[in-house]
Amino acid sequence: MIELLILFELKKTVLTMYGVSKEIRGDFSVLTTPSYGTIKPALRRLEAGGFVKTQKTMSSGGRPSTYYTITEEGVNELKRLIVEPPLENPIQFLPMARVKLACADILDKEEQMTMIKELKTKAESIIIDAQNIMTFKDLSFYPKMVFDNLICEYKNFVSLLEGFENAGSR
């Protein structure tokens, strides 16, 4: 997810590592707040992959600053990361799906609809799995409440996706 967030922010403007962190926090703080310890190695991986390039300059205070810029390959990678199939792990699915939806404006309408359909299919699968656990297992009070809440959360997410589908079909 961190690579997607970094590339999304760099698509908007050239940034330092601090700027990348600040922009991610500003745009996605309710979804994730990555640390410098996460951002720095991700920037290195993206640079090694040719998705970002760096330029070193001296700041007005006399300190060296490194600025990061997205490359054309980086734009393509950003789109690939947004449209790639959803994660199988239900714990990671919903946060990642929300980030992808928040970044979907850079995709064309067909890519958006494909992504939304894949997310909806996976969310509906998770709902069915949770309903099956509630139906076929003898759960105590707390697990029942947790699974019931999970089902509600995913049903709400499916409703959101259906809203995007309806808006996209106009």
Order of alpha helices (4+ residues) and beta strands (2+ residues): alpha-alpha-alpha-beta-beta-alpha-alpha-alpha-alpha
